[in-house]
Amino acid sequence: MHRLLKIPALSAFSPLSDHNPPMYNPTRFQETRPEVLSALMQQFPLATIITSQDGDICADHIPLQWVAGEQGHGKLIGHVARANPIWKHADGQQVLVIFQGPQAYISPNWYASKADDPRVVPTWNYAVVHARCTLRTVSEPAALLAILRQLTDQHESSQSHPWSVDDAPADYLEKLCTAIVGIELDIATLEGKWKVSQDKTRQNHDSLVHGLQAAGSEHQQALATILQGYGPADGKA
């Protein structure tokens, strides 16, 4: 766990307050489609859970799995080490969960307009999801094993010979379950921000796609794909 900040007390506008405003998110960057938000959470499952404890704002980095619900936004499941105090101080509390999708630096050299107009500067493009949730702990052995099976089956599904939780000896699993605590996070709200150069002209937007594709890293390639689906918000030529 990484402690970010020491403050005397949480104000009414704490990141964990019911009255907290959402992140800065101009209309042109807002992504509200449930299927898009859930896809990012599934593709980038390492989440940052923001909680508070005794005046500290705390951040934990925990892989979580999104689970659809019959209604609402569904829930997130995962587990933490029993030695991690999050399961004690955050049980029943509102928490903020952040999923970071593809992100990359945008070079001014990639703007097609730069050849005629030098008024260009760097920026950073990214896609993120913020989930406000209520955290509940899971300690009952059968329920905890069910969480482990769901997480494992999800991440082993791409293997040619998927490993199963039941492949491990029963006594080993029993001992393991005493060292971890399951967590379930019921999602109250979801907010997506896709800052992918929607405020640029079509010419510059398209040239950024080419720049990212040529740069070649995994994040840059993924971001280029996202940009291709998000043209200029105002339809600028």
N, C-alpha and C positions, 0 to 999 in steps of 0.2 A: 504494500500500500504506500502511496506517495502522498504526503501531506503538503498541500499547496500553500496554505495561508493560515495564519493565526489571527483571529479577530476576537474582541471581547464578547460579542454576542451576535447572533444572527438577526439581521434587520428584517423588516417587513418585505424587503425586496431581495431576500436571500435567494440563491438558485433553487432552494427547496421549498420556498413559500408558495402557498396557494394563490397568492396575488402576484407572483412573479410574471413579468412580461415575457413573451417569447423572445428567441434570439433575433438579432437584427436580420431581417429577411425581406428585402424589397419584393414587391409583387411579381416582377419579371423573373425572379429566382425561385419562387415558391413552387414546390412539387407536392401535390395533394393526393395523387392517385394511390390508393391502398396497395395495388399490385406492384407498383414501382417501389414504394417504400419498403414493403416486405421483401422484395427481391434483393434490395441492397443489404438489408439486415441478414439475409440468408447467405449472401455471397461474401460478406465481410463480417463474420460473427464475433471477432474480438472487440468487445464493447468496453467503454469506459463508464463505470458507475460512479456518479457523484453523490456523496452522502455528507451528513454533518454529525459531529460528535464533540460535545463539550466545547463548542466555539470554534472547532476546527472544521474546515472544508476538506474532505478526503476524496481521493480518487483511487479506484481499484480497476484493474484491467482483467476482465473475465470473459472467456468465450461463452456466448449465450445462443440458444436456439429459439427462433421465433416459432410459435405454435398458433395456428389459426383457431379462432373461437366461432361459436355459432352466431354470435353477434359481437359488436364492438371491434376493438383492434387486436384481440387475441392476447397472448401472454408470452413472456420470455422465461426460459428455464436454464439452469446451470448449477454449478456447485462451487464451493470455496473451501479452503482449508479450515478446519475447525479452529486453528490458531489465529485465523484472520478475524478481527473483532467486528467486521461488518455485519455478520449475521446476528450479533447481539444488539448493537446500537441502532441498526436500521430495520429490524423486524417490525413490520406494521407501519413503517414510515414511508412518506413520499420520497422518491429518489429520481434523479435525472440520469438517463442512460443515453450515451452518444455512440453512434455507429459512424465510422469514417470510411467513406467509399473511395473511389479513385481520386487522386489529386496530383497536381503537377504545376511547376513554374511555367509561365507563359512569357517567352522572350519577345521583346519589341521587334527583333529581326524577322519574326514570322508574319508580321502584318504586311499584307500586300500594298497598303497605302503608304508605307514608309518610304518607298522610292520617290514619291512625289511630295509627301508631307511628313516632316520629321517629328510631328507632334504625337508621338507614341511613347508609352512607358510600360514597364513590366507589370504583371499582375499574377495572381494565383487562382487557378480554377479548381473546383472541388465539388463533391456531392456528399452530403451528410444527412443523417436522420437523428432527431432528438425524440426520445420517448420518455414521457413522464409516467411513472409507474408507482404502484404500492408493492413493496417487497415483503414477501412472506418466506419464512424458513421451513425446510422440510427435513425432519430428522428420522421419521419412521422408516425402518430398514427397507420394507417392500416398496414404498414410494420413492425412496432414494435410489434404489436399484432401477426402478422404472425410468427415472431421469437419466441415469447412466446409460441405460440401453438406448433411449431415444437419441442422446447426444452421440453415442458411438455409432449407432446404425446410420445416422445422418452423414457423419464424416468418413465412415468406412465404405459408403455406397459406391464410391468410384474405384475401389480396389478390385483387382481381379479375383482375389480370395479374401473377402471381408472378414475382419476379426470381429468376434462377438464377445460381449461381456461374459457370457456363459462359457467361453473358452478358458477363462481363468479359474483356478481351483476355488471351490466354495468357501473354504476357510480363509483363503487370501482375500476374497471379496468382503467377507464378514469383517475382517480386520481393517480393510481399507475404509469401509463405511463408518467406522468409528473415528476416522481421522478427517472426515469431510462433512459438510452440511449442505444440503440441497437448498436452492433458492428458486422461488417462482415470483415473477414480477408481472402483475396484472397491469396492462397498458391502459392508461386513462386518455392520453392524447399522443398523437404522432405529428411531428412537424418535419418536413423535408426542405432542404435548401440545395438547389442545383445551380451553383454559380458557374456557368459554362459559356460565358461570353455572349449571352443573349442581347447585351447592350451594344454589340458591335455591328457594323455593316455586314451585309451578306458577303461582300468580297473579302473582308478581313476575317469574318467567321470561317469561311471556307479555307482561307490560307492558314488559319490556326490548326485546322484539322490536318492539313498536309504537314505542318511543322511538327505536330505531336507524333504523327505516324512515322516521320523520318527519324525522330529522336530515338524511338525504339524501345524504351523500357516498358515493363508490364503495365505500370500505372499510366504511362503516357498513351499506350495503345488503347487501354480501357477508356481513358478520358476522351480520346479521339472518337471512339465509337459513340460515347454519350453525346458529344457535340454534334455528331451527325443527325441525332434525333431531336436536337433543340436548336432551331434556327433563330435568327434575330426576332425578339419578341414583338417588335413593331413592324416587321416585314420590310426593314430597310433594304434597299437594293445594294 
